[in-house]
């Protein structure tokens, strides 16, 4: 597990730079046992590598590049599959997902990328930033090979062009049933990477995120997905867009910490195989 606390291209409400530390802080006060998976994090080995440095400059793109380069240096030429290394990256805004996803796409030629989000993130750029939180999926598609697959769910905001792209390429699932069936149909050993923007959830459950959208999912739908992924080959994941300062009640932090708990359990169970 590693933190990437960057929010330089955030266009509405900032604060996700504090997401990794906010999530860690509240995790000390929740149970390590998951009643949904009947498993306990205390029984599983995992390593928290701390946070990537953004450097000392004030240049936004420079900060993002500095931390992304650190991620690349940290994992270098490591063969993730050979050594069974499964990385969970904590954001930060969604642009931080580019570094880990690019790494996984390069090493897994048949990777399925599951994208849970309120937004399509398929713009070519946004507000002058090529690598923006609003263009992360488009930038990842730049590295897609013929056997890679993108499955999106929870999308309820985007441009006309983004919706046209999703329709033409059949990337988006518009009902919970169709989405869960699509995931269940993935071959058990085929590698899967999950990128989860917390605005996927309805803001009535998790208001502490930068760009909330009504009409989102709940925790129970996430648990349903986790129970399916437990029997699949989840090789990596990221959880992004938690902004602790937006929700002073701390409810969003607790919600996000339990999201991460389930993911860590599954990733560690797979890593122990």
C-alpha positions in Angstrom: 0.0 0.0 0.0 1.3 3.4 -0.9 -0.1 7.0 -0.7 -0.1 9.5 -3.5 -1.5 12.7 -2.0 -1.8 15.0 -5.0 -4.8 17.2 -5.9 -3.2 19.8 -8.2 -5.7 19.5 -11.1 -8.8 19.3 -8.9 -11.3 21.7 -10.4 -14.1 22.0 -7.7 -13.2 21.1 -4.1 -9.6 20.3 -3.2 -8.4 18.5 -0.2 -7.8 15.0 -1.6 -4.0 15.5 -1.0 -4.9 14.7 2.6 -6.8 11.5 1.7 -4.0 8.9 2.4 -3.2 10.3 5.9 -6.8 10.9 6.8 -7.7 7.3 5.9 -4.8 5.9 7.8 -5.7 7.9 10.9 -9.3 6.7 11.1 -8.3 3.1 10.3 -6.8 2.8 13.8 -10.3 3.1 15.2 -12.2 0.5 13.1 -12.2 -3.2 13.4 -9.7 -5.2 11.3 -12.2 -8.0 11.0 -14.5 -8.0 8.0 -17.9 -9.7 8.7 -18.6 -9.5 5.0 -15.6 -11.6 4.0 -15.1 -13.4 7.3 -11.4 -12.5 7.4 -9.2 -10.3 9.5 -6.4 -8.0 8.3 -4.4 -9.0 11.4 -4.0 -12.5 9.9 -2.6 -11.2 6.6 0.7 -9.6 5.9 0.8 -6.3 4.1 3.1 -3.3 4.0 2.4 0.4 4.1 5.2 2.1 2.2 4.1 5.6 3.3 3.5 8.4 0.9 5.2 9.4 -2.4 6.9 12.8 -2.2 5.6 15.7 -4.4 8.9 17.4 -4.3 9.5 21.0 -3.2 8.4 23.0 -6.2 5.1 24.8 -6.7 4.6 23.7 -10.3 1.5 21.5 -10.4 2.6 19.3 -13.3 6.0 19.0 -11.8 4.7 17.7 -8.5 2.6 15.1 -10.3 5.5 14.0 -12.4 7.9 13.9 -9.5 5.6 11.6 -7.5 4.8 9.5 -10.6 8.5 9.1 -11.3 9.0 7.9 -7.7 6.3 5.2 -8.2 8.1 4.1 -11.4 11.5 4.1 -9.6 10.1 2.2 -6.6 8.7 -0.7 -8.7 11.2 -0.3 -11.5 11.6 -3.4 -13.6 9.9 -5.6 -10.9 7.9 -8.4 -12.5 4.7 -8.0 -10.5 3.2 -11.3 -11.7 6.4 -13.3 -11.1 6.8 -12.0 -7.5 3.1 -11.9 -6.8 3.2 -8.2 -5.8 -0.2 -6.6 -5.6 -0.2 -2.8 -5.0 -3.0 -0.7 -3.5 -2.5 3.1 -4.2 -4.3 5.7 -2.1 -5.1 9.1 -3.5 -5.2 11.9 -4.0 -7.2 12.9 -7.0 -7.8 10.5 -9.9 -4.9 11.6 -12.0 -2.6 9.7 -9.6 -4.0 6.4 -10.9 -2.0 6.8 -14.2 1.3 5.6 -12.8 0.1 2.3 -11.3 -2.4 1.5 -14.1 0.3 2.1 -16.8 2.6 -0.3 -14.9 -0.1 -3.0 -14.7 -1.1 -2.5 -18.4 2.5 -3.0 -19.4 2.9 -6.2 -17.4 -0.4 -7.8 -18.0 -1.3 -7.9 -21.7 -4.9 -9.2 -21.0 -5.7 -6.9 -18.0 -9.3 -6.0 -17.3 -9.5 -2.4 -16.0 -12.6 -1.9 -13.8 -13.4 1.7 -13.4 -15.9 2.7 -10.7 -16.7 6.4 -10.8 -19.4 9.1 -11.1 -17.6 10.6 -14.1 -16.4 9.1 -17.3 -12.9 10.7 -17.2 -12.5 10.3 -20.9 -11.7 13.9 -21.9 -8.6 14.4 -23.8 -7.5 17.1 -21.3 -9.1 19.5 -18.9 -8.4 23.1 -18.0 -5.0 22.9 -19.7 -3.9 19.7 -18.1 -3.2 16.7 -20.3 -2.9 14.4 -17.3 -6.0 15.6 -15.4 -8.4 13.9 -13.0 -11.0 14.3 -15.8 -8.9 12.6 -18.4 -7.4 9.7 -16.5 -9.2 7.0 -18.4 -8.3 8.5 -21.8 -4.7 8.6 -20.8 -4.8 5.0 -19.7 -6.4 4.0 -23.0 -3.3 5.4 -24.7 -1.5 2.3 -23.3 -4.2 -0.3 -24.2 -3.2 -3.3 -26.2 -5.6 -5.4 -28.3 -6.4 -7.8 -25.4 -6.9 -5.1 -22.7 -10.5 -4.4 -21.6 -12.2 -1.4 -19.9 -15.4 -1.9 -17.9 -17.0 1.2 -16.4 -19.8 1.5 -13.9 -21.4 4.2 -11.8 -21.0 6.8 -14.5 -23.6 9.5 -14.3 -21.8 12.6 -15.4 -19.8 13.4 -18.6 -19.8 15.2 -21.9 -21.8 14.2 -24.9 -18.5 13.1 -26.5 -17.6 10.9 -23.5 -21.0 9.2 -23.6 -20.7 8.6 -27.3 -17.3 7.0 -26.8 -18.6 4.7 -24.1 -21.5 3.7 -26.3 -19.4 3.0 -29.3 -16.8 1.0 -27.4 -19.3 -0.7 -25.0 -17.3 0.2 -22.0 -20.0 1.3 -19.6 -22.6 -0.8 -17.7 -25.7 1.0 -16.8 -27.3 -1.3 -14.2 -25.9 -3.0 -11.1 -27.0 -6.4 -12.4 -25.3 -6.0 -15.8 -22.1 -4.8 -14.1 -21.9 -7.6 -11.6 -22.7 -10.1 -14.3 -19.9 -8.7 -16.5 -17.4 -9.1 -13.7 -18.6 -12.6 -12.8 -18.1 -13.6 -16.5 -14.4 -12.6 -16.4 -12.2 -15.8 -16.5 -11.1 -16.6 -13.0 -7.4 -16.3 -13.7 -7.6 -13.2 -15.9 -5.9 -10.3 -14.2 -8.1 -7.5 -13.0 -7.2 -4.0 -11.8 -9.8 -1.9 -9.9 -9.7 1.9 -9.9 -12.2 3.3 -7.5 -13.2 7.0 -7.3 -15.1 7.5 -4.1 -17.6 9.7 -5.8 -18.9 6.4 -7.2 -20.9 6.3 -4.0 -23.9 8.5 -3.4 -22.9 11.7 -1.5 -25.5 10.9 1.1 -23.2 8.1 2.2 -19.8 9.7 1.4 -19.9 13.5 1.1 -16.2 14.0 1.6 -15.1 13.9 -2.0 -14.2 16.6 -4.5 -16.9 16.3 -7.2 -20.0 14.6 -5.7 -22.8 13.5 -7.9 -26.3 12.4 -6.8 -27.6 9.0 -7.7 -24.6 6.9 -6.7 -24.2 3.4 -5.2 -24.1 2.2 -1.6 -21.8 0.1 0.5 -23.8 -3.1 -0.1 -23.3 -2.9 -3.8 -19.6 -2.7 -3.1 -19.7 -5.7 -0.9 -21.4 -7.6 -3.7 -18.6 -6.8 -6.0 -15.9 -7.8 -3.4 -17.5 -11.2 -3.0 -17.2 -11.7 -6.7 -13.7 -10.4 -6.9 -12.6 -12.7 -4.1 -12.9 -15.5 -6.6 -11.1 -13.6 -9.4 -7.5 -12.6 -10.0 -7.4 -9.0 -8.6 -3.8 -8.0 -9.1 -3.9 -4.3 -8.0 -6.2 -1.4 -7.2 -6.4 2.3 -6.3 -8.8 4.2 -4.1 -9.0 8.0 -4.9 -10.7 11.3 -4.2 -11.2 11.2 -0.4 -11.1 14.7 0.9 -11.3 14.5 4.7 -11.7 18.3 5.3 -14.9 18.4 3.3 -16.7 16.1 5.8 -15.8 17.2 9.3 -18.0 14.5 10.8 -15.4 11.9 9.8 -18.1 9.6 8.3 -16.5 9.7 4.9 -13.1 8.7 6.3 -14.6 5.7 8.1 -16.5 4.7 4.9 -13.4 4.9 2.9 -11.3 3.0 5.4 -13.8 0.1 5.3 -13.6 0.1 1.5 -9.9 -0.2 1.8 -10.1 -2.9 4.4 -12.1 -5.2 2.1 -9.6 -4.5 -0.8 -6.6 -5.2 1.4 -8.0 -8.5 2.5 -8.7 -9.7 -1.1 -5.4 -8.5 -2.4 -3.5 -10.2 0.4 -5.5 -13.5 0.0 -4.6 -13.5 -3.6 -1.0 -12.6 -2.8 -0.7 -15.6 -0.5 -1.7 -18.1 -3.2 
